[in-house]
Amino acid sequence: MGLSAEAVSLAAELNKRLGEGSVVLASDMRVARRFTSGSLSLDVALGGGWPGNQWSEILGLESHGKTAIALKTIAANQAVDPDFSTLWIAAEHYDVDQATALGVDNTRVVVAPTQEMEVAYETMLKYTAARAVDCVVLDSYPALIAKEEEEKAMDEAVMALGARLTGKFFRKAGSATRRSLVVAERPMLGLFINQYRDKIGAFAPHGTPRTSPGGNAKNYAFYSRVEVTRDEWIEQALPGKGKIKVGQKIKVRTIKNKSAAPQQIAYLDFYFRDAPALGFNRGDYDLVKELVAMAIVYDVITRGGATFRFVEHKWTGKDAMWAAIREDVALRNQISDQVREVALDPLRIKGVTETDLSSADQVGVRTIHRRREVA
């Protein structure tokens, strides 16, 4: 059963008055592509990557990896698209050396240093509406200050001004972010970096109650929200000098996701300094470890005793498998493609929870205890 004549007539009338493509059939709408995060496990947790033409929040405590994830996202998309460009609102210092170490081409990043909230939001809206860049990053919300608040003395209170301005930004951002529903246009990616604050007066059964500054309006506006937590340190032994911290294992949890299942978990190893004994440089993810872990989770790589198999490939022992995968780019891409195909197949739900990723097995990946679905 199709549309009624009245519905077709009204659609044609509105398209004539408001512009072609203002009213369309849902089946004819273009679906914006997703943007890779640079991490296979995080892409899978997000449902295929960051959603296009939407705003997402990266939330967590200080020094847990929020800015690193944003920079690695930029670097990964620059690597696959030579025209990929970014506007970085630097309410905090933009570290050129750190961005370079994480793989960012700074010639394709426009940096706008400002702590004035109104200026930051207006700049973001202008660049987004003009289709001037592919990605907009705010680093970070807590460093912004509203003009009215800045002009007041230290002992003069301003209640919820930032939250009101942020709510206004998202109401105005709708038209700036919107892209054609029927004509192919380059999508955009919006990332807000935010930091937890203690929620004074609230109750939490375990630990200190926390909140994210910026009011409740942003929580409704964000299409996806991810929580970043440092799970543990990565250390490298120095002969005769003990161990030094060279990186951290980052856990990312999707708090909200309007286009995929929420409460998904991703783990990734990030190196914030050179670790030659471990084979990594400053700014690296351990992508092969992540790839092998995800391949075993989704049965793309199967294991029988000390033997590991992937399609026609067969290895005896973990060292042989790891060496082969690290050295063969085409093989890594093949495994990654199959993991994505299986993990993102809506008919083959096999979610991975924090409980599932509970312990490390002898191949250096987390042992998976999958729950059986009850029919």
C-alpha positions in Angstrom: 0.0 0.0 0.0 1.5 3.3 -1.1 1.1 6.9 -0.1 -2.2 8.6 -0.5 -2.7 11.2 -3.3 -3.0 13.9 -0.6 0.4 13.0 0.8 2.1 13.1 -2.6 0.4 16.3 -3.5 1.4 18.0 -0.2 5.0 16.8 -0.6 5.2 18.3 -4.0 3.7 21.6 -2.8 6.1 21.9 0.1 9.1 21.0 -2.1 8.1 23.7 -4.5 7.7 26.3 -1.8 10.6 25.3 0.5 13.0 23.8 -2.0 13.5 20.4 -3.6 14.4 17.8 -1.0 12.6 19.5 1.9 10.2 16.6 2.1 11.3 13.1 0.9 10.4 9.5 1.4 12.4 7.9 4.2 13.4 5.1 1.8 15.0 7.8 -0.5 17.0 9.5 2.2 20.8 9.4 1.9 22.6 7.9 4.9 25.7 9.9 6.0 28.8 7.8 6.1 30.6 7.2 9.3 34.1 8.4 10.3 36.7 6.0 11.6 38.1 6.6 15.1 41.4 5.0 14.1 40.6 2.1 16.4 38.8 -1.1 15.2 37.3 -1.9 18.6 36.0 1.7 19.1 34.6 1.7 15.6 32.7 -1.5 16.3 31.5 -0.1 19.7 30.2 3.0 17.9 28.4 0.9 15.3 30.8 1.5 12.5 32.6 4.7 13.6 31.6 8.2 14.6 28.2 9.2 13.1 28.3 11.7 10.2 26.5 15.0 10.3 26.1 14.7 14.1 27.7 15.9 17.3 29.4 13.5 19.7 30.9 13.9 23.2 34.1 12.5 24.5 33.9 12.5 28.2 36.1 11.5 31.1 38.5 12.6 33.8 41.8 14.5 33.2 44.7 12.7 31.5 42.7 9.6 30.6 43.0 9.9 26.8 40.1 12.1 25.6 42.2 14.5 23.4 44.4 11.7 22.2 41.3 9.9 20.8 40.2 13.1 19.0 43.6 13.6 17.5 43.9 9.9 16.5 40.4 10.3 14.8 41.7 13.2 12.8 44.9 11.4 11.8 43.0 8.3 10.7 40.6 10.2 8.5 43.4 12.3 7.1 45.1 9.1 6.1 42.2 7.8 4.0 41.1 11.2 2.6 43.7 13.7 1.4 41.1 16.5 1.5 40.0 15.9 5.1 40.2 19.1 7.1 39.5 20.1 10.7 38.6 23.2 12.7 40.0 22.8 16.2 38.6 25.2 18.8 41.5 25.5 21.3 39.9 26.6 24.5 43.0 24.8 25.9 46.5 24.8 24.3 46.7 23.0 21.0 50.0 21.1 21.2 51.5 20.9 17.7 54.2 18.5 18.7 51.7 16.1 20.3 49.4 16.3 17.3 52.3 15.5 15.0 53.4 12.5 17.1 49.8 11.2 16.9 49.9 11.3 13.1 48.0 14.6 12.5 48.9 16.6 9.4 48.8 20.1 10.9 48.6 21.8 7.5 45.0 20.6 7.3 44.0 21.8 10.8 42.6 25.3 11.4 43.2 26.3 15.0 41.0 28.9 16.7 42.4 29.7 20.2 39.7 31.2 22.3 38.1 30.7 25.7 35.2 33.0 25.0 32.2 30.7 24.7 30.2 32.9 22.3 33.1 33.3 20.0 33.8 29.6 20.0 30.2 28.6 19.3 29.8 31.3 16.6 33.0 30.1 14.9 31.9 26.5 15.0 28.5 27.4 13.5 30.0 29.5 10.7 32.5 26.8 9.6 29.9 24.1 9.8 27.2 26.0 7.8 29.8 27.0 5.1 30.9 23.4 4.7 34.4 24.8 5.1 35.8 21.8 7.0 35.0 18.1 7.5 35.5 18.0 11.3 35.0 20.4 14.2 36.5 19.7 17.6 36.0 21.7 20.8 38.8 21.1 23.3 37.4 21.5 25.8 34.0 22.7 27.1 35.1 23.3 30.7 37.8 25.7 29.6 35.2 28.0 27.9 33.8 31.1 29.7 30.8 33.2 28.8 31.4 36.9 28.2 29.0 37.9 30.9 30.8 35.7 33.4 34.2 37.0 32.4 33.1 40.6 32.9 31.9 40.0 36.5 34.1 40.1 39.6 35.3 36.8 41.2 32.7 37.1 43.9 29.8 37.6 41.6 27.9 34.4 40.7 26.5 33.6 37.3 24.1 30.7 37.4 23.9 28.2 34.5 24.9 30.8 31.8 27.2 28.3 30.1 24.5 25.6 30.0 22.0 28.1 28.5 24.4 29.1 25.8 25.3 25.5 25.0 21.6 24.7 24.7 21.2 27.6 22.3 24.2 26.4 20.3 22.7 23.0 19.7 19.3 24.5 18.7 21.2 26.7 16.1 23.5 23.9 15.1 20.6 21.9 13.6 20.5 23.9 10.4 24.3 24.4 10.2 24.9 20.7 10.5 22.1 19.6 8.2 23.1 18.2 4.8 20.9 17.4 1.8 18.6 14.4 2.2 18.8 13.6 -1.6 21.9 15.1 -3.0 25.4 13.7 -2.2 27.3 16.1 0.1 30.4 15.7 2.1 29.4 14.8 5.7 30.8 16.5 8.8 31.9 15.3 12.2 31.5 17.2 15.4 33.3 16.3 18.6 33.0 17.9 22.0 35.6 17.1 24.6 34.2 17.3 28.1 35.4 16.5 31.6 33.6 15.1 34.6 32.9 17.3 37.7 31.7 16.2 41.1 27.9 16.6 41.5 27.6 18.4 44.8 24.6 17.3 46.9 23.8 14.2 44.9 23.9 10.6 46.0 25.8 7.8 44.5 25.8 4.3 46.0 29.5 3.8 45.0 32.0 6.6 45.0 31.5 10.3 44.4 28.5 11.3 42.2 29.6 12.9 39.0 28.2 15.1 36.2 29.3 16.5 32.9 29.2 20.3 32.8 27.1 22.1 30.2 23.6 21.3 31.3 21.1 18.7 30.3 20.3 20.1 26.8 23.6 18.8 25.4 22.9 15.3 26.6 19.8 15.2 24.5 21.6 16.9 21.5 24.6 14.6 21.3 24.0 11.7 18.9 26.6 9.6 20.7 28.5 10.0 24.0 31.5 8.0 25.0 33.2 7.7 28.4 37.0 7.4 28.4 38.8 5.7 31.3 42.4 4.8 31.9 42.2 1.1 32.7 45.8 0.5 33.6 49.4 1.7 32.8 51.6 0.1 30.2 55.2 -0.2 31.5 58.6 -0.8 29.9 61.5 -2.3 31.8 64.8 -0.4 31.7 67.8 -2.6 32.4 69.0 -1.9 36.0 66.5 1.0 36.4 63.2 -0.6 37.0 60.1 0.2 34.9 58.8 3.4 33.4 55.2 4.2 32.2 55.2 4.4 28.4 51.4 4.2 27.7 48.0 3.3 29.0 45.2 0.8 28.3 42.2 2.9 27.6 38.6 1.7 28.1 35.9 3.5 26.1 32.2 2.9 26.9 29.4 4.2 24.8 27.1 6.0 27.2 24.6 7.0 24.5 24.3 5.9 20.9 21.2 6.8 18.8 22.4 4.7 15.8 23.7 1.6 17.5 23.6 -0.3 20.8 24.7 1.7 23.8 26.8 0.5 26.7 29.4 -1.1 24.4 33.0 -1.4 25.4 36.2 -0.9 23.5 39.8 -1.4 24.7 42.9 0.1 23.1 46.5 0.4 24.0 47.9 3.9 23.6 51.6 4.8 23.9 52.4 8.4 25.0 56.1 8.0 24.8 58.6 5.9 22.7 58.8 2.3 23.8 61.5 0.8 21.6 61.7 -2.4 23.6 58.0 -3.0 23.0 58.2 -1.9 19.3 56.1 1.3 19.6 56.6 5.0 19.2 55.0 7.9 20.9 51.4 8.4 19.7 50.9 4.7 18.5 47.9 2.5 19.1 48.7 -1.2 19.3 46.4 -1.9 16.4 47.6 -5.5 15.8 46.8 -6.5 19.4 43.4 -4.9 19.1 42.8 -6.6 15.7 43.7 -10.0 17.0 41.5 -9.6 20.1 38.5 -8.5 18.0 39.1 -11.3 15.5 39.1 -13.9 18.3 36.0 -12.3 19.9 34.1 -12.6 16.7 35.5 -16.0 15.7 37.2 -14.6 12.6 40.5 -16.2 13.9 39.8 -19.6 15.4 42.0 -21.4 17.9 42.6 -25.0 18.6 45.2 -25.6 21.3 48.4 -23.8 20.0 47.1 -23.6 16.4 45.4 -20.5 15.1 43.6 -20.3 11.8 42.3 -17.5 9.5 40.9 -18.7 6.2 43.8 -20.4 4.5 46.3 -19.1 7.0 47.5 -21.4 9.8 50.0 -20.6 12.5 51.5 -22.7 15.3 51.9 -20.6 18.4 51.0 -17.0 19.2 54.4 -15.6 18.3 54.1 -16.9 14.7 50.6 -15.6 14.4 51.5 -12.1 15.7 54.6 -11.8 13.6 52.7 -12.8 10.4 49.9 -10.3 11.0 52.3 -7.5 12.0 54.3 -7.9 8.8 51.5 -8.3 6.3 49.4 -5.2 5.7 47.1 -6.9 3.2 46.5 -9.7 5.8 45.6 -7.1 8.5 43.2 -5.4 6.2 41.6 -8.7 5.3 41.1 -9.6 8.9 39.8 -6.2 9.8 37.3 -6.3 6.9 35.9 -9.6 8.1 35.7 -8.5 11.7 33.7 -5.4 10.7 31.4 -7.5 8.5 30.6 -9.9 11.3 30.6 -7.4 14.2 28.4 -4.9 12.4 25.9 -7.4 10.9 22.6 -6.5 12.5 21.4 -10.1 12.2 24.4 -11.5 14.0 24.3 -9.7 17.4 27.3 -10.6 19.5 27.8 -7.7 21.8 30.9 -7.5 24.0 30.5 -6.2 27.6 33.0 -5.3 30.2 32.3 -8.6 32.0 33.0 -10.5 28.8 36.4 -8.7 28.5 37.4 -9.9 32.0 40.9 -11.5 31.7 43.8 -11.8 29.4 44.6 -15.2 27.9 48.0 -16.5 26.7 47.8 -14.9 23.3 47.7 -11.4 24.8 44.0 -10.8 24.2 41.1 -10.9 26.6 39.3 -14.2 27.2 35.7 -14.0 26.0 32.8 -15.5 27.8 29.8 -15.0 25.5 26.4 -15.2 26.9 24.0 -17.6 25.1 20.9 -15.8 23.7 17.7 -17.4 24.9 15.2 -17.9 22.1 
